[in-house]
Amino acid sequence: MNENKENFKPYISADKVLPEFTVTSILMGIILAVVFGAANAYLGLKVGMTVSASIPAAVISMGVIRVILRKNSILESNTVQTIGSAGESLAAGAIFTMPALFLWAEEGKIEMPGFMEITLIALFGGFLGVLFMVPLRKALIVEEHGVLPYPEGMACAEVLLAGEEGGANASTVFAGMGLGAAFKFIVDGIKLVPCDIDTPQLNGYAGQIGVEIYPALIGVGYICGPSISSYMFAGGIIAWLVLIPAVVFFGGNIDFETLGNANLAGMTIGQVYAENGAGAIWSNIIKYVGAGAIATGGVISLIKSLPLIVKTFGGAMKSLKNTSGGTEIRTDRDVKMPFVLGAILVLIILIWLVPVVPVNLLGAVLIAVFGFFFATVSSRMVGLVGSSNNPVSGMAIATLLMATFALKATGNTGMAGMTGAIAIGSIICIVAAIAGDTSQDLKTGYIVGATPAKQQVGELIGVLASGLAIAGVLSLLNKAWGFGSAEIPRTSGNFDEDDR
């Protein structure tokens, strides 16, 4: 599979037509899009990252189609994972920005965000993310084959190809789902075992170590591998054993009200630590240090990747000029470019006209321009490090910074400017997440011999299904635990109105 593009041949040849975009594959894909979207929304808020759903979706679809339905169709299974994985990516883009709206509503600063508001923002970002990947497909997936590995896309293709010899691999996934559900019921349902275990607090030392015993975390660590997992572990050690004790020891007086917590106004760091523990120091100080580190790392990554980004843009512009989408070769047939450009234009106009995104026409165009830029960055980045390690939250912070500067320059300040920044940031964040997922799915399709145009339509269907469900998922999570709580602590936009 790692051979260069000149010697590459797909598993299903271009002149062979098999069932691919069927009612069965569409319905299964929609169900998995909603399920994986909800699961990744919770996981991302719980542990601060999401995982690619393409591989489990492929295994589940392979088990159902081959074992239960007794059908031999690798392209149908590929369609299922294409549609199903869209839910995970849309959730990944939404959870790093939209919870801020719920937090502000709980504080009485704005009204609780409505289903229509969240749905429209999610759909705008999701549709743009898929459409932006259409002209990028040949530049990234075809021309860079053998250069960009796209780990989840390659692994998903291997799972599908292995499934041609039998669907027994699905039993492992279903067994894992059952064990995970049973463990979750024991821990969070009947609370027989505590989910969080903290070390005793030592006198004179503010550091503390805690462990969350969740099967999902074991799965995340296994998928990421020891290298990426060690980075995250090192970050936790630095935060809880070095930075928190240092802040408590050297911090002195800090105005916690300016940090967004009026309940701690007038208290010293020592008092806050004594009354609320190390967790209060983390939530009010350390997490902002982490956000700054993510933003800095994102800027450094963009600078280092600039030559590759310019090359990708050049390939995309060449594709726009030379590709009409009407080629007779099935495995090289994209959605027609006139439709892509027309749909992008319609979405720009809708972003301009819909009140939930407070921008003029120029602002809507800039959203599309920056969205295409981040879609390019995301698509190339996941090709190198995989979707599970796609720094969507870092892109969200960078986008929020740009959005707040732009809105303030145009006079949109206060809570109106803040909600506008979240809306703009959410759209671009979802664009980046969906574009990364779409590129992985297109790599899988390129290897197995799928029709790109059908995959791209499948991505749009997956975005529609998960976009209609994400508002309900976020509302249920907020009602069950509340964003920023111990159960779902990872939220991005927690800044005060004075910061505007």
N, C-alpha and C positions, 0 to 999 in steps of 0.2 A: 504493500500500500504506500510505501514511502518513495516509490520510483518517481522520476520526473515526469512532467506533463507530456513530453514527446512519446514516451513509452507506455503511458497509462491507458488502460482500457477498463471501462466500467464493468461491474459484475453482470448487469443486464444490458445487452448491447442496444444501441440506439435504434436499430431496425426491428427490435422485438417489443411488442406491446402486451403488457399484462394489466390485470385489474390494479388500479392505483388510487384514484380519487372516487371512492365508492361511498354509499350511504353508511355502511358499517364502519369504515375508517373515519368518516367525518363525525359520526355520533360518539364513537369511542374517544376520539381526539378531544371533542368538546367536554366530555365528562372528565377526562384527565386534566384538561386545562384548568377547570374550576377547582378540582381536588388539589392538584399540585400548586396552584396559585395560593389557595388558602393555607396549605401546609408550609410553603416557603415564606408567606407573610409572617406566620407565627415564628418560624425558625429564625428568620432574619432579625426580627425584633428581639428575640430571646438571646441569640448569640452574636449578632452583629454581621452575619453573612448568610448568603443563600447558596444552594447547590444546584447544579444543572439537573433538570428533570428528564433530559433526553434519553439517558441510558435506562432508568427504571421504566419510563414510558415505552421504550422499545421492547424491553423484556416482557412487560405486561401485555402489550399488544401482540407480541409474538406468541405468548402462551395462549391468549384467547383465540386468535385467528387460526393458529396451527393446531392447538390441542383441542379446544372446545368446538370451534366451527369447522375443523378438519379442512381448512383451506391452505393452499400452498402459494402465498403471495407476499414476497418480501417487500414489494413496493407499497402494498396496503399498510403493512406494519410501519414502514417509513413515514407514511402520511399520518398515521396515528401519533407517532412521536413528534412529528413536526408541529401538528396542531396542539398537542398536549403540553409541549415544553414552553409554548408562548405564555401560559398562565404563570409559570414560575418566574419568567423574565419580567413580565409586567408587574408582578408583586414586588420583585427586587427593586424596580425603579420607583414604585409608589411608597414603600415603607420608610425610605430614607428622607422623605420630605413631608408627605401629607399628614403624618401624626401631629405635626406642629399646629395644624388647624384645630385638631381636637383638644390639644393642650390649652390653646388660647381660649377656646370656647368654655372649657372647664373653669378658666380663670375669669370668665365673664367679659372678656375683651371683644369677642365676636360671637355671632350666632353659630350654633353647631352646624358644621358643613353638611349640606344635603346630598342625597344620593345622586341627583342629577349633576351637581357640581363636580363631585369626585369622578363620576362616570365619564363626563365629557373630557376632563383633563386626561384621564387614563386613555381614552380612545384616541384623542389627538396625538398623544405621544406614541402610542402603540402603532397606529396606522403610519405615522411619519417614519418610525423606525424601520418598518418593513419596506416601505416604498424607497427609502434612501439606500437600502441594501441591494435593490435591483440593479442599478448601474454599477455598483461595486463588485458584483458577483464575479464577473470575468477577471477583473483586476486582482482580486484577492483569492478566490477559490480556484480558478483555472490557471491563471498565469503564475501564481505563487505556489502551485502544488509541488510538494517536496521541499518547500522553503518554510512555509507556515504550517506547523503540524496540526493545529486545531484539535487538541487532545480529546475533548468530549465528542467531537464529530467523528474522529477516527475510531474511538472506542465504541461509539454507538453503531458505526458501520460494522465493526468486528462482531458485535453482539448479534446484529441482524444476519450477517453471513453465517455465523455459527448456528443460528436458529434454523437455517436451511437444512441442517442435519438433524433437527429435532427441537422441540420446544421445552425440553426438560429444565433449561436454565431458569425458566420463569418460576419454578417451584422454590428456588432459593429466595427470590424477591418476595414472593407471597409469604414464605416462612419468616423472613425478616420483618415484613409488615405486621404479621401476627404477633411476633415476639415484642416488637416495639409498642404495639397497641396494648398488650398485656402489661408491659412494664409501666407504660404511661398511666394506665388505670390504677396500678398498685401505688405509684408515686403521687400522682395528682388527683386520682379519683377517690380512693379510700384512704390515702395518705398513710399507708402502712410504713413506708420508708421515706425519710426526708429527702427532698430533691437537692437541697443546698446544705453543704457541710462546711462550716468555718472553723478555723483553728482558734483556740482560746486566745483572748487578748492579753499580751504581756505588759506588765507595768513598765511605764517609761518608754515604750516602743509602740508606735502607731501602726506599724505594718501588720498585715494580716493575709492569710492564704485561705481561699475557699475552693470548694470543688462542687460542680454541678453534675449529678449522676443521671445523664440522659443518653439513651441509645443514639439519638440523633447526633450528639456531639462526637460519639465514636465514629459514626458514619461520615461526618464532615471531615474529621481528622484523617480517616482512611482515604477519602477521595482526594483531599488536598496533598496528602503525602507528608513525610516527616520534615521536609525542608520548610514548606509554608507553615505547617503546624508549629514548628519550632520558633518561627518569627512571631506568631501570635502568642505563644507561651512566653517568649522573652519580653514582649510588650506588657503582658500581665504582671510578670515579675518586677519589671522596672516601675510600673505604675503603683503596685500595691506594697512593694517592699522597699522602694527607694523614694519615689516622688511624694507619696502621701506622708511618710515619716518626715521627709525634708520640709514639706509645707507646714506640717504641724509644729515642727521644731523652730523653723526660721520665719514662719509666715507673719506673725504679729497681727496687726489689725487690717482687715479687709472689709470693704463695704459690700456685704453680700447682696444688698438690695440692687446694686448696679449689675450684679451677675444674674439677676432675674429671680431672686428669691427674697421677697419682702418679709417673709416669716422669720428670717435670720438677721434682719436689720439691727445694727448696733452690737452684735455679738462678735467676739474675737474668734479666731480659728480654734484656739484651745477650748473655748466654751462650746463651739459647734461640735468639735470632736468628742468632748466629754459627754454631751447630751445625746448625740445622734450617731456616733461611731464613725469609722473610716469611710463608710459608704456615702455619708454626707459630703466629705471632702472630695471623693471621686466625682459625685454627680454635679457639684458646684464649681470645681476647679480643674480636676485632672482630665475630665472628658474634653474640655476645651483645648487643653494641651494636645490631646490625641487628635482632635479635629485639625489643629494647626499643623501637626506632623503629617496628616493625610494630605492636606492641601499642598504642603511643601513637596512631599513626595510626588504628588500628581504633576506639579509644575516641572520638577526635574525630569520626570518620565516623558512629559510632552516635549521638552527641549531635546532630550536624547533621541526621541522618536521622530523629530521633525523631518529629517531626510526621507524616512520611510513614508511619512504622511504626505509629503509633497509628491512622491512617486505614485502613491495610491490615488491622490486627486487627479494626477495626470492620466492614469489609466481609466479613472471614472469618466473624465471628460471625453476621452477617446471612445469609450463605450457609448456614451450619450450620442456622439456624432455618427458612429458607424453601425450601431445596433438598432434595428427596428422591432425586434422581437418576433419577426415573422419567418425565421429560418425553418427549413424543412427538417433539420436534424432534431429529433425529439429531445435528446439530452442536452441540447444547447438552446432551448427555446425559453426565453424569459417572458414575463408579462410585457405586453407591448408598451414601448416608451411613451407614446401619446397618452395612454391611459395613466401611466405613472405621473407624468408631468401635470396632466389635468387634475388628477386626484390631489397632488401636492398643492396646486393652486387653490382648489376648493377648500382644503384644510386651512391654508393661510387666511383665506377670507373668513372662514368660520371662527378661527382664533381671534381675528380682528373684531368680529361682530358680537361674539358671545361675551356677556358681561363678566363671567367668572375669570376671564383673563384680561385685566385692565390695560390693554396696549392699543396703540393706533396701528394703522396699516404698516408703517415702517417698522414698528416693534414686532408685528407678526412676521414680517419678512426676516427680521434679524433672528427671531426664534428659529425659523426654518434654516437660516444660514448656520447658526451656531449648532443647531440640531444635527445638520449634515456633517459638520466638523467633528462633533463628539461621536456620531455614528461611525465615522471613518476611524477615529482613534480607538473606539471600543472594538470594532470589528477586527482591526489588526492586532490589538492587544490580546483579545481572547484567542486569536490564532497562535499566539506565543505561550500564554500562561493558562488558558482555559477559562471558561465562563465562571466557574466557582471562585476564581481569584480576580475576576473583573472588578476593579476599584470603583464601583458605581457610587458608593458614598462619597469618595473623594471628588468625583466629577460633580456630584450634587452640591458639595460645598463650594467648588469653584463656580458653578453656575449661579448659586445663590448670591455669591459675592458680586458677580457681574450684573445680575438682575437688580440687586439693591442699588448699586451705583447708577445704573441706567434709569431706574424709576425715580430715584431721588433727584437726578439731574433734570428730569421732566416735571418735577413738582409733586410726584406721588409719594407722600410721606405718611408717617403715622401708621395706624393699623391697616388702612387701605393699601399703602405701599407694601407693608409686610405680607399681607395675604396675596397681593399681586406677585411678589417675589416668589412665594411658595408655589403659586400656580405655574409661573414660568419655569421655575426650577424643576417642578414635577414633570412637566412636559418633556424638557430636554433630558432629564434623568431617565425617564421611561424610554425615550428615543434611543439612548445609549445602551440600555439593558436589552431592549428588543433587537436592536441591530446586531449586538453580539450573539444573541441566541440564534437569530436567523442565519448568521454566517456559519455557525456550527452545524445547523440543520442542513444548509446547502452543501456543506462539505460531505456530510453523510450521504446526501442524495447524489452528489457527484461520484462517490465511490460505488454505490450500489446501482447506479444507472437510473435515477428518478428523473422526472420531468421538472425542471426548475420552475416553470410557470405554475404548475399545479402545487408545488411546494409553497410558492409565494402567496398564492390564493389561500392555501391552508393556514399559513401564518396569519393572514388577515382574519380568517374565521376564528382562530385561536385567540387573537387579540380581542375580537368582538365578544366572544363568550366570557373570557376572564375579565374584560373591562366592565361588562354588565354585572359581574359578581363581586368585584373588588370593593365596592362601596359597602356592601353588606358585610364582607369579611372584616374590614377595618372597624365598622361600627360594632360588630359582635365582639371583637377583641377589646375594644375600648370599654364596652359595657361589662365584659367579664372580668377584666383586670385593671384597665386604665393604662394609657400610654405613660411611660416613665416610671411605672411601678417595678417592684422587684421581679415580677413574672415576665414583663416585656419592657425592659429598661432602655432599649436602643432606639433613640429618636434623634432627629437632626435639628430641626429648627426650634431651638429653645432660647430665643433672645427676646429682650424686653422692648417695649415700645420706645423707651428712651434711646435705644441703640440706633433707631432710625434717624 
